[in-house]
């Protein structure tokens, strides 16, 4: 594994950008370039790569903490953890095997291996998220460069830390608009001793109801997904607990549990093999079937609905006859929010914010990046 | 604006009983759970509805009057210490549980609802609210959010930030906004995460949606006695290395053991130098497997005795001793001062040794009670405020413990907050550039600096003074 501290060069690049009023487009491997709004195209912008800033700075399995540089490939980090029977419990996607390209089948390339920094900046979590927590839940500390080109350290490597505002968690999902992530400390957990997935055939009503009921009972649930016909429930923990949980849930045991959940996590499942825009609907877990034209896949025990619209319902870019507004409204009324996860339409990528919230966002951006250097427009046009 | 002018403006939209202005009636509001610091507020105001609260905040915004929010005032860092020129905004009347949804495993509550009341109300659905600070009988959920409170179960179940889904917040301008959502995330920046632990400085929480968890099928506690504190500390890492995340992992030293034993007769071994309480929970089978493995680890780590609670009554008694450790130690001395540093677990032994050396140096006894699984120390420094100089010595001793925590890679506060108390040590933990970033962040939410000003984040002048003078022996020289 490469071990290279490139923070001084990154800091210098930010200093230069500041002096020359340049915008910096922060990039790890580019595996998630599809995500977010296209940054405002200006002549005066350049790519800032974190790729050279690599390596694990500290990993002590007994402390349940790993600190690594933002350019560290996620799969390398996970391999180091796996050697010690530990894991990133938010089960982040790697998005490195070309699964999100239109053709769907390109081989993995080195250039597109998700980095730790990109994973945290996007705040992505996988199927385990409702039961063990999200990317931001596991972030303990960070070192960043702010828009003044200062290197700042927040949080740390201990489990509990309430000194100062929780800036490290604010960075998660901020898409690099508040600063350049240098190093990140994460809480890690032991790998489950065993895992098993049960499959049941049922209606969508039953699927949503059972996923929620089981999550409210003392079963060792670690994932729950419904693909429109089959309900998949993963159990993790001590072998005896998994076995007795499986008996209570019933259904059949899935042969290759691991590759099924990988296909959900990496969006490689048959449902996703499609060129149409992919919408992510984050909703309360008990939301009944959402009546939209097109197809849906339910993950996160009901709290995450992947949606692919019929083309005549939400049209591709350029078509004036769009239903984005009604989609926003439907999901807002449910108490959730919409993300255009992948694909090109006339809609903004992220759910519009209310005016008072947007005002706080603008002022926060100003507080971290007064000149608007970092990833302008990637999250919201105003930021 | 003077007191009576302000009072009459408030009376335009608040009932007279919601405004407290008489000196004697204000007395209970002059401090929180850290009574060493006291100040009388200009007025205390106890609104009953969100609309009233918004009007109070809007008035303060127009008139440039600082606002300090307060829940049950059980905080241990002076976070709810009033300001002489400000309003003390009591949230005690927001005490309703609005909804419990057993299917989504959530509870929607007002900020003045007590922590334990949520679990009590959820119990009939087999659910509970996980974070359980020692003050959970009294402390409120709004205060828990402000401090990002922990408890004895947070290694496995997380802090407040991990268990809150959505907040309704009144901004300093008096507007009502929502951070987070009833889904698992929300659009934009993670303002919900930022609110947790922000000590009432970014907004006033008026409604909280918390996550509820299913009660584990079974919980089991093991009590291990050690004749050496370091051995006990080392066994903590060994349990983790075994791949087990205990629901609770608590440690007490000799003085704390004896105090707890005298107070509640928990059945602790009196002659032990340290005890470790390790709770494992989960399904029936899992608990059996894990208890056995923890037993073996503790024995291998040199425990002189390992006991497994025979029944639920004994399990609760073991915990009773730990949960009443603070009042138990309180019986040994007229006053005690509770610290809250967190250190990497591997440093526990070193830090405990240093604390006992400092105890000799300052001639003040110290009892150690802590969340060993999280490396969160609660040294209780015993002193007598009526003996001239002892409070100062206790504070200096405390400051050294906090700086020691930073020195070994930890933090000055794990769960009690900075408040008024640890504001100087913020200058030790953070650089001026980092503190300035905090100040700009605060200004993004509160441009006029009206919410709990002066707490948590020190002003540059304060830091430069502290760094120059140092507090007695509490300089950064070691």
Interface residues (C-beta under 8 A of the other chain):
Chain A: X60 X61 X62 X63 X64 X65 X85 X123 X129 X130 X133 X134 X136 X137 X146 X148 X150 X152 X153 X154 X156 X157 X158 X159 X160 X161 X162 X163 X164 X165 X166 X167 X169 X170 X172 X173 X174 X178 X189 X190 X191 X193 X209 X212 X213 X215 X216 X217 X218 X219 X220 X237 X238 X240 X241 X243 X244 X245 X282 X283 X284 X285 X286 X300 X303 X304 X335 X336 X337 X339 X350 X351 X352 X353 X354 X356 X357 X360 X361 X363 X364 X366 X367 X368 X379 X380
Chain B: X101 X102 X103 X104 X105 X125 X126 X127 X147 X148 X150 X154 X155 X158 X159 X161 X162 X171 X175 X177 X178 X181 X182 X183 X184 X185 X186 X187 X188 X189 X190 X191 X193 X194 X196 X197 X198 X202 X212 X214 X215 X216 X217 X237 X238 X240 X241 X243 X244 X245 X282 X283 X284 X285 X286 X288 X289 X290 X342 X343 X344 X345 X346 X371 X373 X374 X375 X376 X409 X410 X411 X412 X413 X414 X415 X416 X417 X418 X422 X426 X429 X430 X431 X433 X434 X435 X437 X438 X440 X441 X442 X443 X444 X445 X447 X456 X457
